[in-house]
């Protein structure tokens, strides 16, 4: 009988050095935590350096490489298929754990079975807070976030609404959605809600997944009493709006995903998130 309590599932993409730091933080903080856990890594467009890292330094970690860049949703869905734990902590390879993060979050989730996704506070490496919980997108949100309009007063008010600027981020709270870079859920709940939508190649998968958790009656909760560090590179924002449209494929992925998201939910009311 499998007694694994927790699966820590890491998804990576061409970042062996960050993956090493992530795995080292797990090894450092989980040993002696009293939690029966396993670690698995799914990796997109796997390079030789990553294969060597896993083989030579972390042979005890279950490793699932992909030759192609299969996108975030495929990595997460593979983790959900392979996880043996009762609970699953889905993290990016650029997440660094702190000592209290997993035990604190796991205890809170067990005490609140109506929570579907629990997300920790995410910090930059200079200890500043990283925005990671939001209200659901409106079509105008994309325009304001990606153009010079963001500097205008009415756009700033909307973006403050979107980023929950009215919330002090100090106490746990239900939110519309959280960034997919760090999400704790139970395997049973995730199975009930279903895998991430395969139509998203990159971006919006986490928004869609959180919305579906809400539709199934589960809360999505931001939990700032636990923290992790996140090396978050905003690749799709480089070069300004017109420059990124011309030269940055990540921007096109974001726009494509947003179009699918709004088409998918056209005419459907937002779920109650309170």
C-alpha positions as CSV (number, residue, x, y, z in Angstrom):
1,X,0.0,0.0,0.0
2,X,1.4,3.4,-1.0
3,X,1.6,5.7,2.0
4,X,3.0,8.7,0.1
5,X,1.4,11.8,1.6
6,X,2.7,14.4,-0.7
7,X,4.0,14.7,-4.3
8,X,6.2,17.7,-5.0
9,X,5.9,18.0,-8.8
10,X,8.3,20.3,-10.5
11,X,7.9,21.5,-14.1
12,X,10.9,22.8,-15.9
13,X,12.1,24.3,-19.2
14,X,15.8,24.8,-20.1
15,X,16.8,25.9,-16.6
16,X,19.1,23.2,-15.0
17,X,20.7,25.6,-12.6
18,X,17.4,26.9,-11.2
19,X,16.2,23.3,-11.1
20,X,19.2,22.3,-9.1
21,X,18.5,25.1,-6.6
22,X,14.8,24.1,-6.4
23,X,15.7,20.4,-5.7
24,X,18.3,21.4,-3.2
25,X,15.8,23.5,-1.3
26,X,13.4,20.5,-1.2
27,X,16.1,18.2,0.1
28,X,17.2,20.7,2.7
29,X,13.7,21.6,4.1
30,X,11.7,18.4,3.6
31,X,14.1,16.0,5.3
32,X,13.0,15.7,8.9
33,X,9.7,17.4,8.2
34,X,7.8,14.3,9.1
35,X,6.0,14.1,5.8
36,X,6.1,11.0,3.5
37,X,6.9,12.7,0.2
38,X,8.2,12.0,-3.3
39,X,9.6,14.4,-5.9
40,X,9.0,14.2,-9.6
41,X,10.2,16.4,-12.4
42,X,8.6,17.0,-15.8
43,X,10.8,18.9,-18.2
44,X,10.0,20.4,-21.6
45,X,12.5,20.5,-24.5
46,X,15.0,18.7,-22.2
47,X,18.6,19.4,-22.7
48,X,21.7,17.3,-22.0
49,X,22.7,19.4,-19.0
50,X,19.3,18.7,-17.4
51,X,19.5,15.0,-18.0
52,X,23.0,14.9,-16.5
53,X,21.9,16.8,-13.5
54,X,19.0,14.4,-12.8
55,X,21.1,11.3,-13.4
56,X,24.1,12.3,-11.4
57,X,22.8,14.5,-8.6
58,X,19.2,13.5,-8.1
59,X,18.8,9.8,-9.1
60,X,16.1,9.3,-6.5
61,X,13.8,11.9,-8.3
62,X,11.3,10.5,-10.8
63,X,12.2,12.3,-14.1
64,X,9.9,12.7,-17.1
65,X,11.7,14.5,-20.0
66,X,10.1,15.7,-23.2
67,X,11.9,16.2,-26.4
68,X,9.6,19.0,-27.6
69,X,8.5,22.1,-25.9
70,X,5.1,20.7,-24.9
71,X,4.0,23.7,-22.8
72,X,3.1,24.2,-19.2
73,X,-0.3,22.4,-19.2
74,X,1.3,19.1,-20.6
75,X,3.9,19.1,-17.8
76,X,1.3,19.7,-15.1
77,X,-1.1,17.1,-16.6
78,X,1.8,14.5,-16.7
79,X,2.5,15.3,-13.0
80,X,-1.1,14.8,-12.1
81,X,-1.1,11.4,-13.9
82,X,2.2,10.2,-12.3
83,X,1.7,11.6,-8.7
84,X,1.4,9.0,-6.0
85,X,0.8,11.4,-3.1
86,X,-2.6,12.2,-1.5
87,X,-1.6,15.9,-2.0
88,X,0.2,17.4,-4.9
89,X,2.4,20.6,-4.7
90,X,2.8,21.8,-8.2
91,X,5.8,24.2,-8.6
92,X,7.9,25.7,-11.3
93,X,11.6,24.8,-11.4
94,X,12.4,28.5,-10.5
95,X,10.7,28.1,-7.1
96,X,12.9,27.9,-4.0
97,X,11.2,26.5,-0.9
98,X,11.5,27.9,2.6
99,X,11.5,25.8,5.7
100,X,7.9,26.4,6.8
101,X,6.2,26.5,3.4
102,X,5.2,22.9,2.8
103,X,4.3,21.8,6.4
104,X,2.3,25.0,7.0
105,X,0.4,24.8,3.8
106,X,-0.3,21.1,4.1
107,X,-1.7,21.5,7.6
108,X,-4.0,24.3,6.5
109,X,-5.3,22.4,3.5
110,X,-6.1,19.4,5.6
111,X,-8.0,21.6,8.0
112,X,-10.0,23.2,5.2
113,X,-11.2,20.5,2.8
114,X,-13.4,23.0,0.8
115,X,-10.2,24.5,-0.5
116,X,-9.2,23.2,-3.9
117,X,-6.0,25.2,-4.5
118,X,-3.8,26.8,-1.9
119,X,-1.1,29.1,-3.0
120,X,1.8,30.6,-0.9
121,X,3.2,34.1,-0.9
122,X,5.8,34.4,-3.6
123,X,8.8,36.6,-3.0
124,X,11.5,38.0,-5.1
125,X,15.0,37.3,-3.9
126,X,15.3,40.8,-2.5
127,X,12.4,39.9,-0.2
128,X,9.9,42.1,-2.0
129,X,6.4,40.7,-2.6
130,X,5.6,39.3,-6.0
131,X,2.0,39.7,-7.3
132,X,0.6,36.2,-7.6
133,X,-3.2,36.4,-6.9
134,X,-5.7,38.2,-9.0
135,X,-9.3,38.8,-10.0
136,X,-10.5,37.2,-13.2
137,X,-9.5,38.8,-16.5
138,X,-11.8,41.0,-18.5
139,X,-10.9,41.5,-22.2
140,X,-9.9,45.1,-21.4
141,X,-7.4,43.9,-18.8
142,X,-5.2,42.4,-21.5
143,X,-5.1,45.7,-23.4
144,X,-4.3,47.7,-20.3
145,X,-1.5,45.4,-19.2
146,X,0.2,45.3,-22.6
147,X,0.0,48.8,-23.9
148,X,0.9,52.4,-22.9
149,X,-2.7,52.8,-21.7
150,X,-1.5,51.2,-18.4
151,X,-0.2,54.7,-17.4
152,X,-3.6,56.4,-17.6
153,X,-5.7,56.9,-14.5
154,X,-8.7,54.8,-15.5
155,X,-6.4,51.9,-16.6
156,X,-4.5,52.1,-13.3
157,X,-7.7,51.9,-11.4
158,X,-8.7,48.8,-13.4
159,X,-5.3,47.2,-12.9
160,X,-5.4,47.9,-9.2
161,X,-8.7,46.0,-9.2
162,X,-7.2,43.2,-11.2
163,X,-4.2,42.8,-8.9
164,X,-6.2,43.0,-5.7
165,X,-4.5,46.2,-4.6
166,X,-7.2,46.6,-1.9
167,X,-6.0,43.4,-0.2
168,X,-3.0,43.7,2.2
169,X,-1.7,40.2,1.3
170,X,-1.1,39.4,5.0
171,X,-4.0,37.1,5.9
172,X,-5.4,34.1,4.0
173,X,-8.2,35.0,1.6
174,X,-10.2,33.5,-1.2
175,X,-9.2,34.9,-4.6
176,X,-10.3,34.4,-8.1
177,X,-7.1,32.8,-9.3
178,X,-3.4,32.3,-8.4
179,X,-0.3,31.9,-10.5
180,X,0.4,28.4,-11.5
181,X,4.0,28.6,-10.3
182,X,3.1,27.3,-6.9
183,X,-0.2,25.5,-6.2
184,X,-1.1,22.9,-3.6
185,X,-4.1,20.7,-4.2
186,X,-5.3,17.2,-3.4
187,X,-5.0,14.4,-5.9
188,X,-8.7,13.5,-5.4
189,X,-9.9,17.1,-6.0
190,X,-7.7,17.6,-9.0
191,X,-9.0,14.4,-10.5
192,X,-12.6,15.5,-10.0
193,X,-11.9,18.9,-11.6
194,X,-9.9,17.4,-14.4
195,X,-6.5,18.2,-16.1
196,X,-5.5,21.5,-17.5
197,X,-7.1,22.4,-20.8
198,X,-4.9,21.2,-23.6
199,X,-5.9,24.1,-25.8
200,X,-3.6,26.4,-23.8
201,X,0.0,26.2,-24.9
202,X,1.4,28.8,-22.5
203,X,-0.4,31.3,-20.2
204,X,-4.0,31.4,-19.0
205,X,-3.9,27.7,-18.1
206,X,-3.8,28.6,-14.4
207,X,-6.6,31.1,-14.8
208,X,-8.8,28.6,-16.5
209,X,-8.0,25.8,-14.0
210,X,-8.7,28.0,-11.0
211,X,-12.0,29.0,-12.6
212,X,-13.0,25.4,-13.0
213,X,-12.1,24.7,-9.3
214,X,-14.6,27.4,-8.4
215,X,-17.2,26.0,-10.7
216,X,-16.9,22.7,-8.9
217,X,-17.5,24.4,-5.6
218,X,-13.8,24.5,-4.4
219,X,-12.2,27.6,-3.1
220,X,-8.9,29.0,-4.4
221,X,-7.0,30.6,-1.5
222,X,-4.0,32.8,-1.3
223,X,-2.0,31.8,1.8
224,X,0.6,34.4,2.8
225,X,1.5,32.7,6.1
226,X,3.8,30.4,4.0
227,X,6.3,31.8,1.5
228,X,8.5,30.7,-1.3
229,X,11.0,32.5,-3.5
230,X,10.3,32.8,-7.2
231,X,12.7,33.7,-9.9
232,X,10.1,35.2,-12.3
233,X,11.3,36.3,-15.7
234,X,8.6,38.2,-17.6
235,X,9.6,37.0,-21.0
236,X,6.4,38.1,-22.7
237,X,6.7,41.7,-21.5
238,X,10.1,42.4,-23.1
239,X,10.4,45.0,-25.8
240,X,7.3,47.0,-25.2
241,X,3.9,46.3,-26.8
242,X,4.8,46.8,-30.5
243,X,8.3,45.3,-30.2
244,X,6.9,42.2,-28.5
245,X,4.2,41.8,-31.1
246,X,6.8,41.8,-33.8
247,X,9.6,39.8,-32.2
248,X,8.4,38.0,-29.1
249,X,6.6,34.7,-29.6
250,X,5.6,34.6,-25.9
251,X,3.4,37.6,-26.5
252,X,1.7,35.8,-29.3
253,X,1.2,32.7,-27.0
254,X,-0.4,35.0,-24.4
255,X,-2.7,36.6,-26.9
256,X,-3.7,33.3,-28.4
257,X,-4.4,31.8,-25.0
258,X,-6.4,34.9,-24.0
259,X,-8.5,34.6,-27.1
260,X,-9.3,30.9,-26.4
261,X,-10.1,31.7,-22.7
262,X,-12.6,34.4,-23.6
263,X,-14.1,32.3,-26.4
264,X,-14.4,29.3,-24.1
265,X,-16.4,31.3,-21.5
266,X,-18.3,33.5,-23.8
267,X,-21.8,34.1,-22.4
268,X,-21.1,32.2,-19.2
269,X,-21.4,34.0,-15.8
270,X,-18.4,34.1,-13.5
271,X,-18.6,31.6,-10.7
272,X,-19.1,32.9,-7.2
273,X,-15.7,33.2,-5.5
274,X,-16.8,34.2,-2.0
